[in-house]
Amino acid sequence: MIVPLRDSLAKPLIPVRLPSLAWGFIYTDDDHGAIISRLNGYVDGLEAVRQTVHAIVHTERYSVPHMHPDDGIEMEQFIGRSFNYFRAKIKNVLNDALLRDDRITGLEILRIFQEAPGSVQCEVKIYSIYGAVDYGFNTRL
């Protein structure tokens, strides 16, 4: 028996967001004070966004052959440049890299400072559909 189409089309479609599962990493200290990371199942929501941001910020675009060319960030452009150049361009570079993920809605630069000659620390607040997360990273100039 063929089911009439009008019965199935009469019901409205309700969009459902699928879980954004990612591998769950747990960071622990060993007996000697070293930080060890290990997999512990899956994470979802804000923790998955945090780990995605970490993966994007620490992966140079075009450097991993099996990744999509749009994944990652273009930080090598800052090597050999001044701190002022970094401060002027980093927001655009972060927006270009992070806003490709549909869970991330925006970001705000909280603080940028030079730790030592050739080393910069950047602290950002990343807004997502699950809430906000603070994230810090350092890079070389």
Backbone as JSON Lines, residues from 0, in Angstrom:
{"i":0,"aa":"M","n":[0.84,-1.17,0.0],"ca":[0.0,0.0,0.0],"c":[0.88,1.24,0.0]}
{"i":1,"aa":"I","n":[0.54,2.19,-0.8],"ca":[1.28,3.44,-0.89],"c":[0.62,4.47,0.02]}
{"i":2,"aa":"V","n":[1.44,5.09,0.88],"ca":[0.93,6.1,1.81],"c":[0.78,7.41,1.06]}
{"i":3,"aa":"P","n":[-0.36,8.07,1.2],"ca":[-0.54,9.35,0.52],"c":[0.45,10.39,1.04]}
{"i":4,"aa":"L","n":[0.97,11.22,0.13],"ca":[1.96,12.22,0.5],"c":[1.38,13.33,1.36]}
{"i":5,"aa":"R","n":[0.14,13.68,1.16],"ca":[-0.42,14.81,1.89],"c":[-0.43,14.58,3.39]}
{"i":6,"aa":"D","n":[-0.54,13.32,3.84],"ca":[-0.53,13.05,5.27],"c":[0.85,13.28,5.87]}
{"i":7,"aa":"S","n":[1.9,12.91,5.16],"ca":[3.24,13.08,5.7],"c":[3.73,14.52,5.6]}
{"i":8,"aa":"L","n":[3.23,15.26,4.63],"ca":[3.66,16.66,4.47],"c":[2.87,17.62,5.34]}
{"i":9,"aa":"A","n":[1.79,17.17,5.92],"ca":[0.97,18.06,6.72],"c":[1.62,18.4,8.05]}
{"i":10,"aa":"K","n":[2.46,17.53,8.55],"ca":[3.11,17.77,9.83],"c":[4.29,18.71,9.64]}
{"i":11,"aa":"P","n":[4.41,19.74,10.49],"ca":[5.56,20.65,10.35],"c":[6.86,19.97,10.76]}
{"i":12,"aa":"L","n":[7.91,20.33,10.07],"ca":[9.23,19.8,10.4],"c":[9.85,20.66,11.5]}
{"i":13,"aa":"I","n":[10.37,20.01,12.51],"ca":[11.01,20.71,13.62],"c":[12.51,20.45,13.54]}
{"i":14,"aa":"P","n":[13.32,21.51,13.36],"ca":[14.77,21.3,13.28],"c":[15.33,20.85,14.64]}
{"i":15,"aa":"V","n":[16.23,19.93,14.6],"ca":[16.86,19.4,15.8],"c":[18.37,19.53,15.63]}
{"i":16,"aa":"R","n":[19.04,20.09,16.63],"ca":[20.5,20.19,16.58],"c":[21.08,18.88,17.09]}
{"i":17,"aa":"L","n":[21.93,18.28,16.26],"ca":[22.59,17.04,16.65],"c":[23.68,17.34,17.68]}
{"i":18,"aa":"P","n":[24.04,16.39,18.51],"ca":[25.11,16.64,19.48],"c":[26.43,16.92,18.77]}
{"i":19,"aa":"S","n":[27.21,17.79,19.35],"ca":[28.51,18.14,18.78],"c":[29.6,17.37,19.51]}
{"i":20,"aa":"L","n":[29.53,16.07,19.42],"ca":[30.45,15.23,20.18],"c":[31.89,15.38,19.7]}
{"i":21,"aa":"A","n":[32.79,15.4,20.65],"ca":[34.23,15.42,20.38],"c":[34.88,14.46,21.36]}
{"i":22,"aa":"W","n":[36.07,14.0,21.03],"ca":[36.79,13.16,21.97],"c":[37.05,13.95,23.23]}
{"i":23,"aa":"G","n":[36.85,13.33,24.39],"ca":[37.05,14.01,25.66],"c":[38.44,13.77,26.21]}
{"i":24,"aa":"F","n":[39.2,14.84,26.37],"ca":[40.54,14.75,26.94],"c":[40.49,15.19,28.39]}
{"i":25,"aa":"I","n":[41.16,14.46,29.25],"ca":[41.3,14.82,30.67],"c":[42.77,15.07,30.92]}
{"i":26,"aa":"Y","n":[43.07,16.2,31.56],"ca":[44.45,16.55,31.86],"c":[44.7,16.31,33.34]}
{"i":27,"aa":"T","n":[45.69,15.51,33.64],"ca":[46.03,15.19,35.03],"c":[47.54,15.35,35.22]}
{"i":28,"aa":"D","n":[47.94,15.48,36.47],"ca":[49.36,15.56,36.81],"c":[49.86,14.17,37.21]}
{"i":29,"aa":"D","n":[51.07,13.84,36.79],"ca":[51.66,12.58,37.26],"c":[52.44,12.85,38.56]}
{"i":30,"aa":"D","n":[53.16,11.87,39.03],"ca":[53.89,12.01,40.3],"c":[55.01,13.04,40.24]}
{"i":31,"aa":"H","n":[55.48,13.35,39.04],"ca":[56.61,14.27,38.88],"c":[56.18,15.67,38.48]}
{"i":32,"aa":"G","n":[54.86,15.94,38.45],"ca":[54.38,17.27,38.12],"c":[54.14,17.51,36.64]}
{"i":33,"aa":"A","n":[54.36,16.51,35.8],"ca":[54.12,16.67,34.37],"c":[52.63,16.5,34.07]}
{"i":34,"aa":"I","n":[52.14,17.24,33.09],"ca":[50.73,17.15,32.72],"c":[50.56,16.06,31.68]}
{"i":35,"aa":"I","n":[49.63,15.17,31.94],"ca":[49.34,14.05,31.05],"c":[47.92,14.22,30.54]}
{"i":36,"aa":"S","n":[47.72,14.04,29.24],"ca":[46.36,14.07,28.7],"c":[45.99,12.67,28.25]}
{"i":37,"aa":"R","n":[44.74,12.31,28.49],"ca":[44.28,11.01,28.05],"c":[42.83,11.12,27.63]}
{"i":38,"aa":"L","n":[42.44,10.24,26.74],"ca":[41.06,10.22,26.26],"c":[40.14,9.64,27.31]}
{"i":39,"aa":"N","n":[38.97,10.23,27.42],"ca":[37.99,9.71,28.36],"c":[36.6,9.85,27.73]}
{"i":40,"aa":"G","n":[36.3,9.04,26.72],"ca":[34.99,9.06,26.09],"c":[34.77,10.29,25.23]}
{"i":41,"aa":"Y","n":[33.55,10.8,25.27],"ca":[33.16,11.95,24.46],"c":[32.72,13.1,25.36]}
{"i":42,"aa":"V","n":[32.83,14.32,24.83],"ca":[32.3,15.5,25.49],"c":[31.38,16.21,24.51]}
{"i":43,"aa":"D","n":[30.48,17.01,25.04],"ca":[29.54,17.74,24.22],"c":[29.39,19.15,24.79]}
{"i":44,"aa":"G","n":[28.77,20.01,24.06],"ca":[28.47,21.35,24.55],"c":[29.7,22.24,24.64]}
{"i":45,"aa":"L","n":[29.8,22.96,25.74],"ca":[30.85,23.96,25.92],"c":[32.25,23.34,25.93]}
{"i":46,"aa":"E","n":[32.4,22.17,26.53],"ca":[33.72,21.52,26.55],"c":[34.14,21.09,25.15]}
{"i":47,"aa":"A","n":[33.21,20.67,24.33],"ca":[33.53,20.32,22.94],"c":[33.97,21.56,22.16]}
{"i":48,"aa":"V","n":[33.32,22.7,22.42],"ca":[33.73,23.95,21.78],"c":[35.13,24.34,22.23]}
{"i":49,"aa":"R","n":[35.41,24.22,23.52],"ca":[36.75,24.55,24.05],"c":[37.83,23.71,23.38]}
{"i":50,"aa":"Q","n":[37.58,22.42,23.22],"ca":[38.58,21.55,22.6],"c":[38.7,21.81,21.1]}
{"i":51,"aa":"T","n":[37.62,22.2,20.46],"ca":[37.69,22.57,19.04],"c":[38.52,23.82,18.86]}
{"i":52,"aa":"V","n":[38.31,24.82,19.72],"ca":[39.1,26.05,19.66],"c":[40.57,25.73,19.85]}
{"i":53,"aa":"H","n":[40.88,24.88,20.81],"ca":[42.28,24.49,21.05],"c":[42.88,23.84,19.8]}
{"i":54,"aa":"A","n":[42.13,22.95,19.17],"ca":[42.63,22.28,17.97],"c":[42.84,23.26,16.83]}
{"i":55,"aa":"I","n":[41.93,24.2,16.66],"ca":[42.05,25.17,15.56],"c":[43.24,26.09,15.79]}
{"i":56,"aa":"V","n":[43.37,26.63,17.01],"ca":[44.43,27.61,17.3],"c":[45.82,26.96,17.23]}
{"i":57,"aa":"H","n":[45.91,25.67,17.5],"ca":[47.21,25.01,17.49],"c":[47.49,24.2,16.22]}
{"i":58,"aa":"T","n":[46.71,24.43,15.17],"ca":[46.94,23.76,13.89],"c":[47.1,24.81,12.81]}
{"i":59,"aa":"E","n":[48.28,24.87,12.23],"ca":[48.53,25.83,11.16],"c":[47.78,25.38,9.91]}
{"i":60,"aa":"R","n":[47.07,26.33,9.3],"ca":[46.31,26.03,8.1],"c":[47.23,25.53,6.99]}
{"i":61,"aa":"Y","n":[46.78,24.55,6.25],"ca":[47.49,23.89,5.13],"c":[48.65,23.01,5.57]}
{"i":62,"aa":"S","n":[48.83,22.79,6.88],"ca":[49.98,22.0,7.32],"c":[49.67,20.52,7.49]}
{"i":63,"aa":"V","n":[48.41,20.16,7.6],"ca":[48.03,18.76,7.78],"c":[47.32,18.29,6.51]}
{"i":64,"aa":"P","n":[47.93,17.36,5.77],"ca":[47.38,16.99,4.46],"c":[45.96,16.43,4.48]}
{"i":65,"aa":"H","n":[45.59,15.68,5.51],"ca":[44.27,15.06,5.51],"c":[43.16,15.97,6.05]}
{"i":66,"aa":"M","n":[43.49,17.19,6.48],"ca":[42.47,18.14,6.95],"c":[41.99,19.0,5.79]}
{"i":67,"aa":"H","n":[40.79,19.51,5.92],"ca":[40.24,20.42,4.92],"c":[41.11,21.68,4.89]}
{"i":68,"aa":"P","n":[41.35,22.26,3.73],"ca":[42.22,23.45,3.65],"c":[41.72,24.65,4.44]}
{"i":69,"aa":"D","n":[40.44,24.71,4.73],"ca":[39.91,25.84,5.5],"c":[40.07,25.67,7.0]}
{"i":70,"aa":"D","n":[40.45,24.47,7.46],"ca":[40.61,24.23,8.89],"c":[41.96,24.73,9.37]}
{"i":71,"aa":"G","n":[42.01,25.22,10.59],"ca":[43.26,25.71,11.16],"c":[43.3,27.22,11.15]}
{"i":72,"aa":"I","n":[44.47,27.74,11.48],"ca":[44.66,29.19,11.61],"c":[45.97,29.56,10.91]}
{"i":73,"aa":"E","n":[46.07,30.79,10.47],"ca":[47.27,31.25,9.77],"c":[48.1,32.13,10.7]}
{"i":74,"aa":"M","n":[48.9,31.47,11.56],"ca":[49.72,32.19,12.53],"c":[51.15,32.42,12.04]}
{"i":75,"aa":"E","n":[51.58,31.67,11.03],"ca":[52.96,31.84,10.56],"c":[53.21,33.22,9.98]}
{"i":76,"aa":"Q","n":[52.16,33.93,9.6],"ca":[52.34,35.27,9.06],"c":[52.89,36.25,10.1]}
{"i":77,"aa":"F","n":[52.82,35.9,11.38],"ca":[53.29,36.78,12.44],"c":[54.76,36.58,12.78]}
{"i":78,"aa":"I","n":[55.37,35.51,12.29],"ca":[56.78,35.25,12.6],"c":[57.64,36.34,11.95]}
{"i":79,"aa":"G","n":[58.45,36.97,12.76],"ca":[59.33,38.04,12.29],"c":[58.66,39.4,12.25]}
{"i":80,"aa":"R","n":[57.4,39.5,12.62],"ca":[56.69,40.77,12.61],"c":[56.72,41.4,14.0]}
{"i":81,"aa":"S","n":[56.28,42.65,14.07],"ca":[56.3,43.37,15.34],"c":[55.07,43.04,16.19]}
{"i":82,"aa":"F","n":[55.16,43.38,17.45],"ca":[54.05,43.18,18.37],"c":[52.84,44.01,17.95]}
{"i":83,"aa":"N","n":[53.07,45.22,17.45],"ca":[51.98,46.08,17.01],"c":[51.25,45.49,15.81]}
{"i":84,"aa":"Y","n":[51.98,44.84,14.91],"ca":[51.36,44.18,13.76],"c":[50.48,43.03,14.25]}
{"i":85,"aa":"F","n":[50.98,42.25,15.2],"ca":[50.19,41.16,15.77],"c":[48.91,41.69,16.4]}
{"i":86,"aa":"R","n":[49.04,42.73,17.19],"ca":[47.89,43.29,17.88],"c":[46.85,43.83,16.9]}
{"i":87,"aa":"A","n":[47.29,44.35,15.77],"ca":[46.36,44.9,14.77],"c":[45.65,43.81,13.98]}
{"i":88,"aa":"K","n":[46.29,42.68,13.77],"ca":[45.75,41.65,12.86],"c":[45.13,40.44,13.53]}
{"i":89,"aa":"I","n":[45.39,40.19,14.81],"ca":[45.01,38.92,15.42],"c":[43.49,38.73,15.48]}
{"i":90,"aa":"K","n":[42.72,39.78,15.67],"ca":[41.26,39.61,15.75],"c":[40.72,39.09,14.41]}
{"i":91,"aa":"N","n":[41.2,39.64,13.3],"ca":[40.74,39.17,11.98],"c":[41.15,37.73,11.73]}
{"i":92,"aa":"V","n":[42.35,37.37,12.13],"ca":[42.84,35.99,11.93],"c":[42.02,35.02,12.76]}
{"i":93,"aa":"L","n":[41.73,35.37,14.02],"ca":[40.91,34.51,14.87],"c":[39.48,34.39,14.35]}
{"i":94,"aa":"N","n":[38.9,35.51,13.92],"ca":[37.55,35.47,13.35],"c":[37.51,34.55,12.13]}
{"i":95,"aa":"D","n":[38.49,34.68,11.26],"ca":[38.53,33.86,10.05],"c":[38.63,32.37,10.38]}
{"i":96,"aa":"A","n":[39.38,32.03,11.41],"ca":[39.59,30.62,11.75],"c":[38.44,30.04,12.57]}
{"i":97,"aa":"L","n":[37.95,30.79,13.56],"ca":[36.99,30.22,14.51],"c":[35.53,30.33,14.07]}
{"i":98,"aa":"L","n":[35.18,31.37,13.35],"ca":[33.78,31.54,12.99],"c":[33.31,30.6,11.89]}
{"i":99,"aa":"R","n":[34.2,29.75,11.38],"ca":[33.78,28.71,10.43],"c":[32.97,27.63,11.13]}
{"i":100,"aa":"D","n":[33.17,27.49,12.43],"ca":[32.41,26.53,13.23],"c":[31.06,27.16,13.55]}
{"i":101,"aa":"D","n":[29.96,26.49,13.2],"ca":[28.64,27.09,13.39],"c":[28.23,27.17,14.86]}
{"i":102,"aa":"R","n":[28.95,26.54,15.77],"ca":[28.65,26.66,17.19],"c":[29.2,27.94,17.79]}
{"i":103,"aa":"I","n":[30.21,28.52,17.15],"ca":[30.86,29.74,17.66],"c":[30.19,30.95,17.03]}
{"i":104,"aa":"T","n":[29.72,31.87,17.88],"ca":[28.97,33.02,17.39],"c":[29.79,34.31,17.39]}
{"i":105,"aa":"G","n":[30.87,34.37,18.13],"ca":[31.69,35.57,18.16],"c":[32.84,35.42,19.14]}
{"i":106,"aa":"L","n":[33.71,36.42,19.15],"ca":[34.83,36.41,20.08],"c":[35.21,37.83,20.44]}
{"i":107,"aa":"E","n":[35.87,37.94,21.57],"ca":[36.32,39.23,22.08],"c":[37.73,39.07,22.61]}
{"i":108,"aa":"I","n":[38.63,39.95,22.19],"ca":[40.0,39.95,22.7],"c":[39.99,40.6,24.08]}
{"i":109,"aa":"L","n":[40.4,39.85,25.09],"ca":[40.44,40.38,26.45],"c":[41.75,41.07,26.75]}
{"i":110,"aa":"R","n":[42.84,40.42,26.36],"ca":[44.16,40.95,26.73],"c":[45.21,40.39,25.78]}
{"i":111,"aa":"I","n":[46.12,41.25,25.37],"ca":[47.28,40.85,24.58],"c":[48.5,41.49,25.23]}
{"i":112,"aa":"F","n":[49.49,40.67,25.53],"ca":[50.7,41.23,26.1],"c":[51.91,40.43,25.64]}
{"i":113,"aa":"Q","n":[53.05,41.12,25.65],"ca":[54.29,40.5,25.21],"c":[55.0,39.94,26.43]}
{"i":114,"aa":"E","n":[55.15,38.6,26.46],"ca":[55.82,37.94,27.59],"c":[57.31,38.18,27.57]}
{"i":115,"aa":"A","n":[57.89,38.03,26.41],"ca":[59.32,38.2,26.21],"c":[59.5,38.62,24.75]}
{"i":116,"aa":"P","n":[60.68,39.09,24.38],"ca":[60.87,39.42,22.97],"c":[60.6,38.19,22.09]}
{"i":117,"aa":"G","n":[59.67,38.33,21.17],"ca":[59.34,37.25,20.26],"c":[58.27,36.3,20.75]}
{"i":118,"aa":"S","n":[57.65,36.59,21.9],"ca":[56.61,35.72,22.46],"c":[55.43,36.57,22.93]}
{"i":119,"aa":"V","n":[54.24,36.22,22.47],"ca":[53.04,36.99,22.79],"c":[52.0,36.07,23.42]}
{"i":120,"aa":"Q","n":[51.33,36.56,24.46],"ca":[50.23,35.85,25.11],"c":[48.93,36.58,24.73]}
{"i":121,"aa":"C","n":[47.93,35.83,24.34],"ca":[46.64,36.4,23.95],"c":[45.53,35.69,24.71]}
{"i":122,"aa":"E","n":[44.64,36.46,25.32],"ca":[43.51,35.9,26.05],"c":[42.23,36.4,25.38]}
{"i":123,"aa":"V","n":[41.35,35.47,25.02],"ca":[40.12,35.8,24.33],"c":[38.92,35.17,25.03]}
{"i":124,"aa":"K","n":[37.77,35.77,24.84],"ca":[36.51,35.19,25.28],"c":[35.77,34.78,24.01]}
{"i":125,"aa":"I","n":[35.39,33.51,23.95],"ca":[34.73,32.96,22.78],"c":[33.27,32.7,23.14]}
{"i":126,"aa":"Y","n":[32.38,33.26,22.34],"ca":[30.95,33.1,22.56],"c":[30.43,32.01,21.64]}
{"i":127,"aa":"S","n":[29.66,31.1,22.23],"ca":[29.1,30.0,21.44],"c":[27.62,29.85,21.77]}
{"i":128,"aa":"I","n":[26.97,28.95,21.08],"ca":[25.55,28.71,21.34],"c":[25.35,28.05,22.69]}
{"i":129,"aa":"Y","n":[26.42,27.54,23.3],"ca":[26.34,26.89,24.61],"c":[26.74,27.81,25.75]}
{"i":130,"aa":"G","n":[27.29,28.98,25.45],"ca":[27.77,29.9,26.46],"c":[29.13,30.46,26.07]}
{"i":131,"aa":"A","n":[29.77,31.13,26.99],"ca":[31.07,31.75,26.73],"c":[32.17,30.94,27.4]}
{"i":132,"aa":"V","n":[33.34,30.96,26.76],"ca":[34.5,30.27,27.32],"c":[35.71,31.18,27.17]}
{"i":133,"aa":"D","n":[36.52,31.26,28.21],"ca":[37.77,32.0,28.15],"c":[38.86,31.08,27.66]}
{"i":134,"aa":"Y","n":[39.72,31.61,26.77],"ca":[40.78,30.79,26.21],"c":[42.02,31.65,26.05]}
{"i":135,"aa":"G","n":[43.15,31.11,26.42],"ca":[44.42,31.81,26.27],"c":[45.42,30.97,25.5]}
{"i":136,"aa":"F","n":[46.25,31.63,24.72],"ca":[47.28,30.93,23.97],"c":[48.48,31.86,23.8]}
{"i":137,"aa":"N","n":[49.62,31.26,23.55],"ca":[50.79,32.07,23.25],"c":[51.34,31.66,21.88]}
{"i":138,"aa":"T","n":[52.05,32.6,21.28],"ca":[52.62,32.36,19.97],"c":[53.93,33.14,19.87]}
{"i":139,"aa":"R","n":[54.69,32.79,18.86],"ca":[55.96,33.5,18.67],"c":[55.82,34.51,17.54]}
{"i":140,"aa":"L","n":[56.64,35.52,17.63],"ca":[56.68,36.55,16.58],"c":[57.95,36.46,15.82]}
